[in-house]
Amino acid sequence: MSPVGVVLVSHSAEVARSVARLAQDLAGSGATVPVAAAGGTATGELGTSSELVLAAAREVDGGEGVALLTDLGSSVLTVKTLLEDEELPAGSRLVDAPFVEGAVAAVVTAAAGADLDAVEAAAQEAYAYRKV
């Protein structure tokens, strides 16, 4: 059984890549969760690209579902549109969670072999993380 795939959609390619790397590093060296960053536009500018999101989702899809976490604004709208148009792989889901904390929780949970429902729940629980 393949792990749930995770796609991190940000307006910035650098932010998406950095959060992906952080989440993978915190999941541990033995983790084999497919994580892809879909940040910025195809020309490297700030923004969101449906083509990059679609390619990332296809890259991480192992048949067990794809959790898509977004940063804000048009990244959310882009993923919603791709879902509505049924362009993303079957089992793809927009996860309502904080971007960084949710990404870490999603990747760590997927690394433990959890299903998409559990990955989504773990990411959403990140809203309750208190820092003080």
ZIVEN-V853674 format. One line per field, one symbol per residue. ss: DSSP state (2 for helix, 1 for strand, 0 for the rest). A space follows every 10 residues. Layout:
ss=???
This chain:
ss=0000111111 0022222222 2222222000 0000111111 0000000102 2222222222 0000011111 0002222222 2222000000 0111100022 2222222222 2000022222 2222222200 00
